[in-house]
């Protein structure tokens, strides 16, 4: 069996200094490879630990920690989506319910580049643990929130942790698994989302129907503790030391620009402000100023949070644009479909959660299938093309949703919608990671996800405002037609939840169901053009060979493949002899 020395994916593509262990005249020493210093556009990065042996066993141990973190994040998302109508009804924020999703997405979006960059420079293990801790502690705050806006604040803190779990999981996979094999691991991660999406609505529905909505957050406490413990022991990754200056100005300006963007769109689409309001354009001016200052600072920063050189990479730009347009059209649909199913169809929270099952089955199936197929064939270009077309067809079908649409037909639409998404989401991340220098995996992954989440936040903010404004007007009309005053109708609209609705007369209930259907279904017409734009971008996505070297191996931080397996095998006799000698000494003593 021939074992190759790993090559470092540096600009000069020179081989690593370590030679093959089979060429040595004696058994190799344990993997105490000397620390290497890497000089790059990221600054000077010094691994603070010896090289790891990325054997298949170690990869699966690391992967178990990632699964634990992803279960925590994905389970929460689906539980909350099912419980949202009850939460906003009891906390008195029906007209502001879009803020629950917008706040989480805004926080997640802001921290993505930070986690990505700091992970490249400082290592990802500690950051992953911090993300789990933030998410778990914020869950406690959400459960004990006394009013709507306190809930929104804690929900945004959850986003600070959720953003880290998402980015770091994707980057760590790229660190330990070559792009040519990564699809086999991204598929199961998609499966975790699918399983959580099945279990989440069921749990959320059970909590709302039989306990209280607070249990949607109580459950995160034991899950978070378990995920933290697993990651603490299983996530064996090196820490690093960085000598370059942290780009704090870039972090601040990027956060400011992101916040101004969300508030600009939210104020503009809000009936209380509108596009002609002074305060709306103050946010717009803040956006332009912060974005311009950010570009200026990044072009001069010693170690920018988002290197502008990334945007000279055509494949990166194309894949990131696909993610942005898909985020605009996709997340708005995902955010409000559970509410539509629960209120417009007049079903319980548990039943509405089950109705999301077909979408997740479709997503899970195509995600796993496409990942395995890409690993086998090495070709990825076709999947985003087909996926965007399938998603557009499903969204077109959903424009026909009404209160009397058969449940089985809704399930068919959702299955097709999920199948389309499963062909796109993980593939775009793989394309980006494969197209950049291995030393920038975290930065490129987070930047790609950042623009997708910016699109998602914009989509939820803009189309969420359209939905809630239409809904408020329609609900007020229903209550005033039933004899309520305008003031009483506004109060009833603000506190409406599924339980309250069941106590109303049949004619009013039917009016509410129709109001929800008439408010959300037309919004899908606004989303379809963005999905079609993503399709056009996918047509121009370039196919390049998938790398067969893991990120840590390329950076000189680890030894992988057959060489790692051989080194570990050579170490076993030495370790066994040492253990026997120790036992013999203890016996003599």
N, C-alpha and C positions, 0 to 999 in steps of 0.2 A: 504493500500500500504506500503510495507516494503522498507525502504531506508537504504542502506549500507553506512558505513563510508568509505571514500576513503582510499586506502592503498598506501603507498609510496613504489615505486619499488627501494628500497635500497638493498645493498647486503644482509641485514638480513631480508628483506621483512616484517618489522614491520609496524603496522597500524599507520596512522597519529593520532596525539593527539586529533584533533577535534572530538567531538562526534556528533551523529545524532541529528539534530535540533528537531526531534519529541520526543526525550527523555527529553528535557528541559521543566521546568514547566511554562515558559513564552515564549512569542514571541522572536525569536532570534534577536540579535542586527544586524545592518548592517554588511556586511562581512569585518570587520576590523580585520581579523585574524592576530595574531602576526607574525612578520617576523621570518623566520626560516633560520638557517645557515646550509648549506649542505657541508660536507667535502668529497671530492672525489679525484680521480686522476686528475681531472680538476683543483684542487686547492680549496680554500675556496670561496664559492659563497654565497653572501648574497642578497636575494631579497630586493630591495629598495622600494617596494610597497606592500600593503596588498594583500591578496589572492583575485583573481578575481572569479566571478561566471560565469562559462562557461555554460550558458544557450544556448539553441538552437538559440535564437535571437542574442546573442552576437557572437556566432560562425559564423552566416551568415553575420553579420556586418564586422567581421574580414576578412571573405572570400571575401567580396566585394573589400576590399583593395588589396588583393592578385590578384584578377582578373584584377584590374586596372593596376597593375605593370606588369603582364604577357602579357596583351594586348600591352603595350608599347614595350616590348622586342620582342615578337613573330611577331608583325606586321612589325617591322623594318627589321627583318631577311628576310622575304619573299619579301618585296619591293626591298631591295638591290639586292637580287639574280636575280630578273628580270631585273634590271637596270644595272647590272654589265658589260655586253658587251659594252654598250654605255659609261659608266664611264671610263673604261680602254682605250677605243678608243679615247675619247676626252682629257683625261689626259696623253695619250702616255705611256701606260704600259701594252700592250697586253701580252708581254712575261713575265711580272711579276705579272699577275693577281691573281695567287695563293696566293700572299702575302696579298691581301685584306681579304681573309678568314682566312689565317694562323695567321695574326696579331690579328684578333679578337679572335680566338680560344686560342692563346697563352696568351693574357691578361686575358681572361675569366678563363683559367685553373689555372693561377698563383694565382688569388685572391680567388678562391673557398675555399681552406682550411682556408684562413684568415677569410672570412665571416662566415664560419661554426664554427670555434673555438671561435672567438670573440662574435658570437651570443650566444653560450653556456655560455660564461663567463660574458658578459656585457648586454645581452638582444638584441632583434632583431629589435625593432621598429626604433631606430635611424639609424641603419645600412641600413635598407630598404629605408629610406628617402634619405640617402646619395647615395645609388645605383641609385635611380630614378634621382637625381640631376646630377650625373656624366653622366649618359646616355643622358640626355636632353641637357646639355651644350656641350657635344662632338658632338651631332647631328648638332648643329650650326656650329662647326668647320669643320665638313665634308662638309656641304653645301657650305662653303666659301673657301674650300681648293683650292689653285692655281695650284698645281701640284700633280703628282701621289703620291709621298712619303709623302707629307703633309697630303694627304687624308688617307694614311695608318696609320700615327701617330694618327690622330683623331679617326680613326676606332678602333685602339687598346684601346684608352681611353673609347670608347663606351663599349668595352669588359670588362673594369674594373667595369662598372655599370651593364652590362648584367649578369656577373657572380654572382653578389650579388642578383639580382632579381630572378635568377633561384634557387640558393641554399636556400635563406631565405624563399621563397614561400613554398618550399617542407618541410623545417624544421618547419615553423609556422603551417602548416597543421598538422604535427605530434604533435606539442605542444598542439593543441586544440581539436583534433579528435582522438579517439582510433583507433588502427590499424584494429580492427574488423569492423569499419565503414568507414575507410578512403577511400576505393575504390570509394564510392559514391561521394567523393569530388575530388579525383584525376581524375575521369572520366570527369566532367565538365572542369577541367583545361586542359585536353587533347582536349576537345571540343573548348576551347579558341584558342589553337594552330591551330586546324582545321579551325575555322572561320577566324582567322587572315591569315592563309595560303591561304584561298580563296580570302579574301579582299586585302591582300598584293600584290599578282601578278597583280590583276586588277588595283589597284592604281598605282603600279610601271609601268605597261604597259601604263596606261593613261598618267602618267607624262612624260614618255620617248617619247611617240608618239605625244602628244599634247602640253606639256609644256617643262620643262627641267628636267634632272635627279636630280638637286638640290632639287626639290620638294619632292623627296623620303626622305629627311632629314628635310625639313621645316615642314612637317606634324608631326614630332615627338615633335615639340615645344608645340603646344596646347595640344597634347595627354599627354606629360610629365608633364605639369603644372596641368592638370586635375588629373592625377594619383597621383601626389604629394599631392594635396589638399585632395583627398579622403583618402589617407593613413594617412595624418596628423590627420584627425578627426576620422577615423574609426578603425585604427590599435591600439586598446587599449591593449597594452601588457606592462608588468612590465620591468623597467630597473633594472640592477643588479650592485653590486659592487664586484670587485674581489680583493682579497688580495695577490694572487700569482703573480709572476713575469711573464711579457709577454715574450714569446719565440721569441724575435727578431732575434736571430741567426738562429733559425729554419726557420723563414719566409724568411730570406735573402738567405739561402742555398737552400731551396726548389725552390725559384724563379730562382736562378742561374742555378740549375740543369735542370729545365724545359726549360729555354731559350737555354741552351747548347744542349739539346736534339733536339729541333726543328731546330736549326741552323746546327747541325751535319747532320741530315737527308736531310735538304734542300741543303747544299753545296755538299753532296755526290751524290745527284741525279741531280745536275745541270751540264749541259754540260760545263759551264765555269770553273768549279772546278773539280768535279768528286771524286770518292772514293780514288784515288791515290794522291790527292793534300794534301800538308802539312797543309793548313788552315782547311781542313775538319777534319783531325785528331787532330788538336788543340782543336776544339770544342768537339770532342769525349773525349779527355783527360780531358777537363773541366767538362764534364758530369760525368765521373767516379769519379773525385776528389770531385765535389760538392755533388754527391749522397752519396759517402762514408762518407764525413764529416757530412752530414745531418743525416744519421743513427746514427753516433757516438754521435752527439749533442742531438738527440731526446732520446737516451737511458739514458742520464744523466740530461735532462732538468727537472726542477721542474714542469712545466706545458707544455708539448710538444704540438706543433701545430698539429701533427698527432701522437697520442699515439701508440707506436709499439705493445702494447697489443691487439689492434684491430685485428691484423693479426694472433692472436691465436684463433679467432672466425671463425670456418670453414664456416658457412653460409655466414658471411660477405666476406670472401676471395672468395668463389665461386661466389657470386653475383657480386662482384667487378670485377672478372676476366671475367665474361660474359659481363659486361659493357665495359671493355677495348677492348676485341676482337670485340664486336659489333661496338664500336666507330671506330675502324680501318677500318672496311669494309663498314659501313653505311654512315658516314658523307662525305666521298669522293664522294659517289654517289649523295647524296643530294646537295652537293656544286656545282657540275658541270652539273647536268641534265638540269637546266634551260638554261644554255649557249648552251648545245647541242641542245635543242629543238628550241631555237631561231635562231641559226646560221646554224645548220645542216639541219633543216627542212625548213629554209628560211622564217619563220613566223615573225610577228611583236612581240614586247615586250608584248603587251596585249594578243595576241593569245597564246604565249608561257606561259604566266602566267596562262591562263585558262587551259592549258594542264596539269598543276600540280594539278588541282582540284581533279581528281580521287585518287591520292595518299593520299591527305588530308582527303577525304571522307572515304577511307579505314582505315586510322589511327584513325580518330575521332570515327568511328563506333565501331571498336574493342576495343579501349581504354575505351570508356564509357561502353560497354557491359561487358568487363572483370572486370572492377571495380565494377560494380553492382553485378555481379555473385560471385566475391570473397567475397564481404561483406555479401552475402546471405549464401554461403557455407563454408566460412572460409578456402578454399583450393586454393593455388596459383601455385603449382609446375608445372601443365600441361601447363600453358600458355607460359612460355618462351620456352619450348620444341617445341610446335607447331609453335610459332612465328618465331623462328630461321629457322625452316624447310621451312616455307612459304616464308620468306625473301630470302633464298638461291635459291628457285625455281624462284622467280621473277628476281633475279640478273642473273641467268643463261639465262633467256629469254632475258634480256637486252643486252647480248653479241651479239645478232643478229641485234641490231638496225643499221639502215642505212638511208641514205638520202631519199630513196624511201619506207621506212617502213610506212604503212598506219597509219594515226593519231589514228584511233579507236584501233588499236593493241597496240600502245604506251600507250594509256589510260588504257587498260587492264593490261599491265605490271605494270604501276604505281599504280593502285588500289591494286593489289596483294602485291606489295612492301609495301605500306602503311599499309595494313591490318596486315602484319607480324610484322611491327614495333609497332603497337598499342597493340599487345599482350605481348610486352616485356618491353618497356621503363618504364612505371609507376610501373609495377609489381616488377621490380628489386629494385627500390627505396623503395617500401613498404616492401620487404623482408629484406633489410638492416636495416631499421628503427625498424622493429619488433624484430630483432635479438640482439640488443645492449641495454645497460643500458639507461634508459630515459634521464639521465644527459649528455649523449654523442650523442644525436640525431643529433644535428647540425654538430658535428665533423664527425660522421659516414656518414651522408648524403653527406657532402662536399667531404670527402675522396673518396667515391664511385663515385661521379660525377667527381672528379679530374682525376681519372684513366680512366674514360670513355672519358673525354676531352683530356687527353694525347693521348689516342688511336686515337681520332678524329684528333688532330693536326698532329700526325704522318701520319695518312692516307691521310689527305689533302696535307701535305707537300710532302710525297713520291709519291703518285699517281697523285697529282697535277703537280709535276715536270715532271713525265712521260708523262702526257697529254700535258702540254704546250711545252715540248721539241719536242714531235712528231708533235704537231700542228704547231710550228714555222717552222720546217723542211718542212712539207707538204705545208704550205702556201708559203714559199719562192720558192718551186718547182713550184707551180701554177703560181706565178708572173713571174718567170724567163722563164717558158714555154710560157708565153704570150708576151715575148720580153723585159721584164724589166731587167736592170742590177742587179747584186747581191746586190749592195748598195741600189738601189731604191726598190728592193724587200724586203729588211730588213726594210726599212722605212715604206713601205706600210703595212707590217705585224704588225709593232708596233702601228700603228694608225687605224687599221681596226675596224670598228663598223658597225652595221646593216645599218645605213644611207649611209655610204660610199659604202658598198657592193651593194646597190641598184642602184648606179650610174655606176657600172662597166658593161662591156659587158656580154652577157648571158653566153658565154663559160667560162669566168673567174668566174662568180657567181657560176656556176655549179661546177667548180673545188674547190671553197672555201667550198661549201656545202659538197662535198665529203671529203675534208681535215678534216673538223670537225668530220664527221661521222667515218672516218678511225682512227682518233686520240683518240676518247673517248671510243667507243664501246669495243675495246679490253681490256681496263683497267678493265672492270668488271671481266675478268677472274682472275686478280690478287686479287680481293676482295672476291671472293667466298670461298676460303679456310678459311678465318677468320670467316665468318659466320658459316661454318661447325664446326669450333672449338668451337664457342659459343654454338652450338647445343650439342656437346659432354659434355661441362661443365654443361649445363642445365639438362642433364640426371642425374647428381649427386647432384642436388640441393635438400637439405633436407626440408621436410615439418614439420613445428612446429605450434602449436596453435597461432592464432593472439591475441594480447593483447586487453583487453577490457577497458584499462585505458589510458587516454590521457597523453601526456608527462608532461604538466604543473601540472596536478593532481598528477601524480606519484612523481614529485619533490617537492610537497608541496607548489606550487606557486598558485594553483587555486583549486576550488571545482567544480566538474563536475557532469554530469548525473542528476539523480532524486533529489539528495540532493541540487544541485544548483537551480533547478527549485523550490523546496520547500522553500528554503531560499528567493528567489526572491518573491515568492508568499506571504510569511510571511511579507516581507518588505513593500508590496504595501499598506496595511491599514495604517501602521505607516506613510508612505510618504504622503498618501492622507490626514490624519489628520493634519500633519504638514503644508501642503499647505493650508488647510481650515483655520487653526488657523492664519497663516500669512495673508491670505486675510481678515479675520475678523478684525485683528488689523489695517490693512491699511484702512478698511472701517471706523472704529471708529476714527482713526486719521483724 
